[in-house]
Amino acid sequence: MFDAMRKLYHAGVDCGLETFQGAGVIAWIVDGTNHRLEKQFTIEELDTIPGWFFAEAIRLHYSNPEAIERTPRDLLSELASGARKEPRRVSPHERDERRGLGGATDQRSA
Protein backbone atom coordinates (compact mmCIF):
# COMPACT_ATOMS: atom_id res chain seq x y z
CA MET A 1 0.00 0.00 0.00
CA PHE A 2 2.76 2.44 0.91
CA ASP A 3 4.50 1.67 -2.36
CA ALA A 4 1.33 2.70 -4.22
CA MET A 5 1.06 5.89 -2.16
CA ARG A 6 4.73 6.68 -2.83
CA LYS A 7 4.26 6.21 -6.59
CA LEU A 8 1.16 8.39 -6.62
CA TYR A 9 2.93 11.08 -4.58
CA HIS A 10 5.79 11.18 -7.09
CA ALA A 11 3.19 11.33 -9.86
CA GLY A 12 1.69 14.45 -8.26
CA VAL A 13 -1.43 12.76 -6.93
CA ASP A 14 -2.26 13.44 -3.28
CA CYS A 15 -3.77 10.53 -1.37
CA GLY A 16 -3.92 9.20 2.15
CA LEU A 17 -5.51 6.99 4.77
CA GLU A 18 -7.39 7.60 7.99
CA THR A 19 -8.36 4.93 10.49
CA PHE A 20 -11.37 4.93 12.77
CA GLN A 21 -12.03 2.28 15.42
CA GLY A 22 -15.22 0.46 14.57
CA ALA A 23 -15.52 2.10 11.14
CA GLY A 24 -12.41 0.81 9.38
CA VAL A 25 -10.22 2.80 7.04
CA ILE A 26 -11.04 5.85 4.95
CA ALA A 27 -8.89 6.10 1.82
CA TRP A 28 -8.88 9.44 0.04
CA ILE A 29 -7.47 10.90 -3.14
CA VAL A 30 -7.48 14.48 -4.42
CA ASP A 31 -8.50 15.34 -7.97
CA GLY A 32 -7.05 18.09 -10.16
CA THR A 33 -9.41 20.70 -8.70
CA ASN A 34 -8.43 19.90 -5.08
CA HIS A 35 -11.64 18.02 -4.31
CA ARG A 36 -11.20 15.04 -2.04
CA LEU A 37 -12.81 11.73 -2.98
CA GLU A 38 -13.16 9.23 -0.13
CA LYS A 39 -14.05 5.57 0.17
CA GLN A 40 -14.49 3.50 3.33
CA PHE A 41 -12.82 0.08 3.57
CA THR A 42 -12.95 -2.58 6.25
CA ILE A 43 -9.70 -3.83 7.80
CA GLU A 44 -10.11 -7.03 5.78
CA GLU A 45 -10.13 -4.96 2.54
CA LEU A 46 -6.78 -3.21 3.09
CA ASP A 47 -5.19 -5.10 0.20
CA THR A 48 -7.71 -3.60 -2.24
CA ILE A 49 -6.86 0.04 -1.43
CA PRO A 50 -3.81 0.35 -3.77
CA GLY A 51 -5.93 -0.82 -6.72
CA TRP A 52 -8.59 1.73 -5.80
CA PHE A 53 -5.95 4.49 -5.56
CA PHE A 54 -4.61 3.71 -9.04
CA ALA A 55 -8.07 3.32 -10.61
CA GLU A 56 -9.26 6.63 -9.15
CA ALA A 57 -6.04 8.44 -10.10
CA ILE A 58 -6.53 7.38 -13.69
CA ARG A 59 -10.24 8.20 -13.66
CA LEU A 60 -9.77 11.61 -12.03
CA HIS A 61 -6.89 12.74 -14.20
CA TYR A 62 -8.07 11.42 -17.58
CA SER A 63 -11.47 12.28 -19.04
CA ASN A 64 -11.86 8.99 -20.94
CA PRO A 65 -9.79 6.25 -19.27
CA GLU A 66 -11.36 3.51 -21.44
CA ALA A 67 -9.65 5.04 -24.48
CA ILE A 68 -6.22 4.80 -22.87
CA GLU A 69 -4.20 1.81 -24.08
CA ARG A 70 -1.21 2.39 -21.83
CA THR A 71 -0.37 0.42 -18.70
CA PRO A 72 -0.85 1.92 -15.21
CA ARG A 73 2.95 2.27 -15.00
CA ASP A 74 2.94 4.37 -18.21
CA LEU A 75 0.14 6.52 -16.84
CA LEU A 76 1.97 7.13 -13.56
CA SER A 77 5.10 8.08 -15.45
CA GLU A 78 3.07 10.50 -17.56
CA LEU A 79 1.41 12.03 -14.49
CA ALA A 80 4.80 12.49 -12.84
CA SER A 81 6.28 14.32 -15.81
CA GLY A 82 4.96 17.71 -14.79
CA ALA A 83 2.56 17.36 -11.93
CA ARG A 84 4.40 18.64 -8.86
CA LYS A 85 5.40 22.26 -8.58
CA GLU A 86 8.53 23.27 -6.74
CA PRO A 87 7.86 24.65 -3.25
CA ARG A 88 7.98 28.42 -2.95
CA ARG A 89 8.53 30.55 0.14
CA VAL A 90 5.73 32.96 0.97
CA SER A 91 6.78 36.38 2.22
CA PRO A 92 5.08 37.87 5.32
CA HIS A 93 3.41 40.41 3.05
CA GLU A 94 1.97 37.67 0.78
CA ARG A 95 0.80 35.71 3.82
CA ASP A 96 -1.04 38.78 5.16
CA GLU A 97 -2.66 39.34 1.76
CA ARG A 98 -3.89 35.75 1.71
CA ARG A 99 -5.37 36.20 5.16
CA GLY A 100 -7.20 39.28 3.96
CA LEU A 101 -5.13 41.68 6.01
CA GLY A 102 -3.96 43.53 2.92
CA GLY A 103 -0.37 43.65 4.09
CA ALA A 104 -1.32 45.58 7.23
CA THR A 105 1.44 45.91 9.76
CA ASP A 106 1.16 45.78 13.51
CA GLN A 107 1.64 49.27 14.88
CA ARG A 108 1.88 49.09 18.63
CA SER A 109 2.72 52.11 20.70
CA ALA A 110 5.74 51.86 22.94
C-alpha positions as CSV (number, residue, x, y, z in Angstrom):
1,M,0.0,0.0,0.0
2,F,2.8,2.4,0.9
3,D,4.5,1.7,-2.4
4,A,1.3,2.7,-4.2
5,M,1.1,5.9,-2.2
6,R,4.7,6.7,-2.8
7,K,4.3,6.2,-6.6
8,L,1.2,8.4,-6.6
9,Y,2.9,11.1,-4.6
10,H,5.8,11.2,-7.1
11,A,3.2,11.3,-9.9
12,G,1.7,14.4,-8.3
13,V,-1.4,12.8,-6.9
14,D,-2.3,13.4,-3.3
15,C,-3.8,10.5,-1.4
16,G,-3.9,9.2,2.2
17,L,-5.5,7.0,4.8
18,E,-7.4,7.6,8.0
19,T,-8.4,4.9,10.5
20,F,-11.4,4.9,12.8
21,Q,-12.0,2.3,15.4
22,G,-15.2,0.5,14.6
23,A,-15.5,2.1,11.1
24,G,-12.4,0.8,9.4
25,V,-10.2,2.8,7.0
26,I,-11.0,5.8,4.9
27,A,-8.9,6.1,1.8
28,W,-8.9,9.4,0.0
29,I,-7.5,10.9,-3.1
30,V,-7.5,14.5,-4.4
31,D,-8.5,15.3,-8.0
32,G,-7.0,18.1,-10.2
33,T,-9.4,20.7,-8.7
34,N,-8.4,19.9,-5.1
35,H,-11.6,18.0,-4.3
36,R,-11.2,15.0,-2.0
37,L,-12.8,11.7,-3.0
38,E,-13.2,9.2,-0.1
39,K,-14.1,5.6,0.2
40,Q,-14.5,3.5,3.3
41,F,-12.8,0.1,3.6
42,T,-12.9,-2.6,6.3
43,I,-9.7,-3.8,7.8
44,E,-10.1,-7.0,5.8
45,E,-10.1,-5.0,2.5
46,L,-6.8,-3.2,3.1
47,D,-5.2,-5.1,0.2
48,T,-7.7,-3.6,-2.2
49,I,-6.9,0.0,-1.4
50,P,-3.8,0.3,-3.8
51,G,-5.9,-0.8,-6.7
52,W,-8.6,1.7,-5.8
53,F,-6.0,4.5,-5.6
54,F,-4.6,3.7,-9.0
55,A,-8.1,3.3,-10.6
56,E,-9.3,6.6,-9.1
57,A,-6.0,8.4,-10.1
58,I,-6.5,7.4,-13.7
59,R,-10.2,8.2,-13.7
60,L,-9.8,11.6,-12.0
61,H,-6.9,12.7,-14.2
62,Y,-8.1,11.4,-17.6
63,S,-11.5,12.3,-19.0
64,N,-11.9,9.0,-20.9
65,P,-9.8,6.2,-19.3
66,E,-11.4,3.5,-21.4
67,A,-9.7,5.0,-24.5
68,I,-6.2,4.8,-22.9
69,E,-4.2,1.8,-24.1
70,R,-1.2,2.4,-21.8
71,T,-0.4,0.4,-18.7
72,P,-0.8,1.9,-15.2
73,R,3.0,2.3,-15.0
74,D,2.9,4.4,-18.2
75,L,0.1,6.5,-16.8
76,L,2.0,7.1,-13.6
77,S,5.1,8.1,-15.4
78,E,3.1,10.5,-17.6
79,L,1.4,12.0,-14.5
80,A,4.8,12.5,-12.8
81,S,6.3,14.3,-15.8
82,G,5.0,17.7,-14.8
83,A,2.6,17.4,-11.9
84,R,4.4,18.6,-8.9
85,K,5.4,22.3,-8.6
86,E,8.5,23.3,-6.7
87,P,7.9,24.7,-3.3
88,R,8.0,28.4,-3.0
89,R,8.5,30.6,0.1
90,V,5.7,33.0,1.0
91,S,6.8,36.4,2.2
92,P,5.1,37.9,5.3
93,H,3.4,40.4,3.0
94,E,2.0,37.7,0.8
95,R,0.8,35.7,3.8
96,D,-1.0,38.8,5.2
97,E,-2.7,39.3,1.8
98,R,-3.9,35.7,1.7
99,R,-5.4,36.2,5.2
100,G,-7.2,39.3,4.0
101,L,-5.1,41.7,6.0
102,G,-4.0,43.5,2.9
103,G,-0.4,43.7,4.1
104,A,-1.3,45.6,7.2
105,T,1.4,45.9,9.8
106,D,1.2,45.8,13.5
107,Q,1.6,49.3,14.9
108,R,1.9,49.1,18.6
109,S,2.7,52.1,20.7
110,A,5.7,51.9,22.9
